[in-house]
Amino acid sequence: MKWTEVEEIGIQLSETHPEVDPKRVNFVDLANWVMALPDFDDDPKHCGERILEAIQQAWIDETE
């Protein structure tokens, strides 16, 4: 899984961290949690604020 697969990352984060409100996650934690996902395999340097915002929004959409 790559940084650009925001929908899949959002799904996996909602399954991995069901107790977390994605609206309250800071980007440092979010990036670390994404990189810790079992299927994630991308360069940490390829991530930026826009990608993290998209991932966070996908996670929010998944939980609503």
Secondary structure as GFF3:
##gff-version 3
##sequence-region A 1 64
A	DSSP	alpha_helix	6	16	.	.	.	ID=ss1
A	DSSP	three_ten_helix	22	24	.	.	.	ID=ss2
A	DSSP	alpha_helix	27	36	.	.	.	ID=ss3
A	DSSP	three_ten_helix	44	46	.	.	.	ID=ss4
A	DSSP	alpha_helix	49	63	.	.	.	ID=ss5
###
